[in-house]
Amino acid sequence: MSKIFPKHAQKIQRKIKEFLKIEDPSKRDKLVAEYLKTEDKIQENFRLERLGEQSLYEDFGKIFIPITEQQKKSSEEIVSKFNPLQEAN
């Protein structure tokens, strides 16, 4: 990993060393709790973003169902009118 992102890896290593230097367990626990809270918030935002797109597609489906159904009926009517003409030839 350090070969691909050397600056990023070094930054992470420094943060880990800083974390390990914290001797007060309550401060470490607080830092871990903040990290986990931030991580959960990011995951929740990502999930909501994905679900938001899904609901958008569902809304489009509801809006366009009447149009597509009418188009389907019209197409079937046209095809049924041309079938007797094709059979006659």
Secondary structure, 3 states (H helix, E strand, C coil): CCCCCHHHHHHHHHHHHHHHHCCCHHHHHHHHHHHHHHHHHHHHHHHHHHHHHHHHHHHHHHHHHHHHHHHHHHHHHHHHHHHHHHHHC
